[in-house]
Amino acid sequence: MHSAPMRRLVLLSLLAFVAPLAALAQEGRMPLFGKVKNKVYTAPSGAYRITSPVLSELGGTISDSEYVVVFQDQFTIHITIACFKQDATQRWEYSTRGPKEYFRYFFASYVFPDLQQSYPEITVTDESFDPKYLDGAWFINTHLPGGTMFMHRLAEPAPGAPPPVAKRGNLLFVKYGHVYVVSTELAERLTEGHTYKLNLEQENQLIRERLEGIVNLMDFVRPSEDGPR
């Protein structure tokens, strides 16, 4: 998978897919590419399984494409998991750059430009690399003006008011030849209004805990093996 096809793949998977398919899922009109059994979602590729972090009893929905799944409810959960198999070019990039620079390159080359098409004023607020977690993982948080998935929870904005700024945490890592981008929105930052009191450090810690909590729900499958790891 070379640069241009990868860019188009990420664009279709991470952006064009999310909003319309999530809406169809809420209406019960969107079949899944993956499978759900006993509240466990299995990706179409079979690369991973995850215990669903949303409950249908509380309005939780699951929508997906060949490469991305979105878990969302009406309260505070919006989680996106993207999983792309690395081809020879991406494996070479990973081996020569090392995990930290590879994730920086992958996000800058494929994820950020596509997000920027939908949210032109997107900014990166902070980033950190943990060499021990998942054999190397990169955490990066972004601010997306107008990018919240919880607009229905907000009070009617005043005429001419700027769009609310969503804060989304992202985690990038590689597992068994697949690159993962796990994302979640810190919904409370917008939905709690004037009662919201977390500072920047507390926000970042909460986002990291939630991203790690998502990974804890996942089982990864080695190629040519049936059992999860």
C-alpha positions as CSV (number, residue, x, y, z in Angstrom):
1,M,0.0,0.0,0.0
2,H,1.8,3.1,-1.2
3,S,1.4,6.7,-0.2
4,A,-1.5,7.9,-2.4
5,P,-3.7,4.8,-1.8
6,M,-3.0,4.9,1.9
7,R,-4.0,8.5,2.0
8,R,-7.3,7.8,0.2
9,L,-7.9,4.8,2.5
10,V,-7.4,6.8,5.7
11,L,-9.6,9.6,4.3
12,L,-12.5,7.3,3.5
13,S,-12.1,5.3,6.7
14,L,-11.6,8.0,9.3
15,L,-13.7,10.9,8.0
16,A,-16.2,10.3,5.3
17,F,-17.3,7.1,7.1
18,V,-17.9,8.3,10.6
19,A,-20.8,10.7,10.7
20,P,-23.2,9.2,8.1
21,L,-22.7,5.6,9.1
22,A,-23.0,6.4,12.8
23,A,-26.4,8.1,12.0
24,L,-27.5,5.1,10.1
25,A,-26.4,2.8,12.9
26,Q,-28.6,4.8,15.3
27,E,-31.5,4.2,13.0
28,G,-30.8,0.5,12.8
29,R,-30.2,0.6,9.1
30,M,-26.5,-0.1,8.8
31,P,-25.2,-3.7,8.6
32,L,-21.8,-4.4,10.0
33,F,-18.7,-5.5,8.1
34,G,-17.4,-7.1,11.3
35,K,-19.3,-9.4,13.7
36,V,-20.8,-9.0,17.1
37,K,-21.4,-12.0,19.3
38,N,-22.0,-11.9,23.1
39,K,-21.2,-8.2,23.1
40,V,-17.8,-8.9,21.5
41,Y,-17.0,-7.1,18.2
42,T,-14.6,-8.9,15.8
43,A,-13.0,-6.7,13.1
44,P,-13.5,-7.7,9.5
45,S,-9.8,-8.5,9.1
46,G,-9.9,-10.7,12.2
47,A,-6.9,-8.8,13.5
48,Y,-8.5,-8.0,16.8
49,R,-11.6,-8.4,19.0
50,I,-13.0,-6.0,21.5
51,T,-15.6,-6.2,24.2
52,S,-18.1,-3.5,23.3
53,P,-17.6,-0.3,25.4
54,V,-21.2,0.8,24.8
55,L,-24.5,-0.7,25.8
56,S,-27.4,-1.0,23.4
57,E,-29.7,-0.6,26.4
58,L,-28.4,2.9,26.8
59,G,-28.6,3.8,23.1
60,G,-25.1,2.6,22.3
61,T,-24.4,1.9,18.6
62,I,-21.6,0.1,16.7
63,S,-20.9,1.1,13.1
64,D,-18.0,0.1,10.9
65,S,-16.2,-0.1,7.6
66,E,-13.6,-2.5,6.4
67,Y,-11.0,-0.7,8.4
68,V,-12.7,1.3,11.1
69,V,-15.2,0.8,13.9
70,V,-17.1,3.5,15.8
71,F,-18.6,2.9,19.2
72,Q,-20.9,5.7,20.4
73,D,-23.7,6.5,22.8
74,Q,-25.8,9.6,23.6
75,F,-23.9,10.5,26.7
76,T,-20.1,10.6,26.8
77,I,-18.7,7.8,24.6
78,H,-17.3,8.3,21.1
79,I,-14.6,5.8,20.3
80,T,-13.0,5.1,16.9
81,I,-10.6,2.2,16.2
82,A,-8.8,2.2,12.9
83,C,-6.7,-0.8,11.9
84,F,-4.6,-1.0,8.8
85,K,-2.4,-3.9,7.7
86,Q,1.2,-2.7,7.0
87,D,2.4,-3.5,3.5
88,A,6.2,-3.8,2.7
89,T,6.5,0.0,2.4
90,Q,4.9,0.6,5.8
91,R,7.0,-2.1,7.4
92,W,10.1,-0.6,6.0
93,E,9.1,2.9,7.3
94,Y,8.5,1.4,10.7
95,S,11.8,-0.5,10.8
96,T,14.0,2.3,9.6
97,R,12.3,5.2,11.5
98,G,11.7,3.4,14.7
99,P,8.3,3.5,16.5
100,K,8.3,7.1,17.7
101,E,9.2,8.7,14.4
102,Y,7.1,6.2,12.5
103,F,4.0,7.2,14.4
104,R,4.8,10.9,14.0
105,Y,5.2,10.3,10.3
106,F,2.0,8.3,10.0
107,F,-0.1,10.8,11.8
108,A,1.4,13.8,10.0
109,S,1.2,12.1,6.5
110,Y,-2.2,10.3,6.6
111,V,-4.3,11.3,9.6
112,F,-3.8,15.0,10.3
113,P,-4.2,16.2,6.7
114,D,-7.5,14.3,6.3
115,L,-8.8,15.6,9.6
116,Q,-7.8,19.1,8.5
117,Q,-10.0,18.8,5.4
118,S,-13.1,18.5,7.7
119,Y,-11.8,20.7,10.5
120,P,-9.4,23.4,9.0
121,E,-8.6,24.9,12.4
122,I,-7.5,21.6,14.0
123,T,-4.5,22.0,16.3
124,V,-2.3,19.5,18.1
125,T,-2.3,20.4,21.8
126,D,0.4,17.9,23.1
127,E,2.0,14.6,22.3
128,S,4.1,12.0,24.1
129,F,5.8,8.7,23.3
130,D,5.9,5.8,25.8
131,P,8.5,3.2,24.7
132,K,7.4,0.6,27.2
133,Y,3.6,0.6,26.6
134,L,2.6,-1.8,23.8
135,D,6.3,-2.0,22.8
136,G,6.1,1.7,21.8
137,A,3.0,3.9,21.7
138,W,2.3,7.5,20.8
139,F,-0.3,9.6,22.4
140,I,-1.4,12.8,20.7
141,N,-4.3,15.1,21.6
142,T,-6.0,17.5,19.2
143,H,-8.5,20.4,19.4
144,L,-11.2,20.3,16.7
145,P,-13.3,23.5,16.4
146,G,-16.8,22.3,15.4
147,G,-15.6,18.6,15.7
148,T,-17.6,17.4,18.7
149,M,-19.8,14.3,18.3
150,F,-22.0,15.5,21.2
151,M,-23.5,18.7,19.7
152,H,-27.0,17.4,20.7
153,R,-25.9,17.7,24.4
154,L,-24.9,21.3,24.1
155,A,-27.1,24.3,24.8
156,E,-28.2,26.4,21.8
157,P,-25.2,28.6,21.0
158,A,-25.6,32.4,20.8
159,P,-25.9,33.8,17.3
160,G,-22.4,34.4,15.9
161,A,-20.7,32.4,18.6
162,P,-17.6,30.3,17.6
163,P,-18.2,26.6,17.2
164,P,-17.4,24.5,20.3
165,V,-13.9,23.0,20.4
166,A,-13.8,19.3,20.9
167,K,-10.7,17.6,22.4
168,R,-9.9,14.2,21.0
169,G,-7.2,11.9,22.2
170,N,-5.4,9.6,19.8
171,L,-3.2,6.5,20.5
172,L,-1.0,5.0,17.7
173,F,0.7,1.6,18.0
174,V,1.6,-1.4,15.9
175,K,0.6,-5.0,16.8
176,Y,1.3,-8.0,14.6
177,G,1.8,-6.1,11.4
178,H,-1.1,-3.7,11.8
179,V,-1.0,-0.1,12.7
180,Y,-3.8,1.1,15.0
181,V,-5.2,4.5,15.6
182,V,-7.5,4.5,18.6
183,S,-9.3,7.8,19.3
184,T,-11.8,9.1,21.8
185,E,-13.4,12.5,22.5
186,L,-13.4,14.0,26.0
187,A,-17.1,14.7,25.9
188,E,-17.4,16.1,29.4
189,R,-15.2,19.1,28.4
190,L,-18.3,20.4,26.5
191,T,-21.3,18.7,28.0
192,E,-20.6,19.7,31.7
193,G,-20.5,23.4,30.9
194,H,-19.5,25.7,33.7
195,T,-19.2,22.8,36.2
196,Y,-16.2,21.3,34.3
197,K,-13.1,21.9,36.4
198,L,-10.3,19.7,34.9
199,N,-7.0,21.5,34.1
200,L,-4.8,20.5,31.1
201,E,-2.8,18.0,33.0
202,Q,-5.8,16.3,34.4
203,E,-7.5,16.2,31.0
204,N,-4.5,14.6,29.4
205,Q,-4.2,12.0,32.2
206,L,-7.9,11.2,31.9
207,I,-7.7,10.8,28.1
208,R,-4.7,8.5,28.5
209,E,-6.5,6.4,31.0
210,R,-9.5,6.0,28.7
211,L,-7.3,5.1,25.7
212,E,-5.5,2.5,27.8
213,G,-8.9,1.3,29.0
214,I,-10.0,0.8,25.4
215,V,-6.9,-1.3,24.6
216,N,-7.5,-3.4,27.7
217,L,-10.8,-4.4,26.1
218,M,-9.0,-5.6,23.0
219,D,-7.6,-9.1,22.1
220,F,-5.0,-9.1,19.2
221,V,-4.6,-12.1,17.0
222,R,-1.3,-13.3,15.6
223,P,-1.3,-14.0,11.9
224,S,-1.9,-17.7,11.2
225,E,-3.0,-18.3,14.7
226,D,-6.5,-18.6,16.1
227,G,-5.9,-17.5,19.6
228,P,-5.9,-13.9,20.9
229,R,-2.9,-12.2,22.4
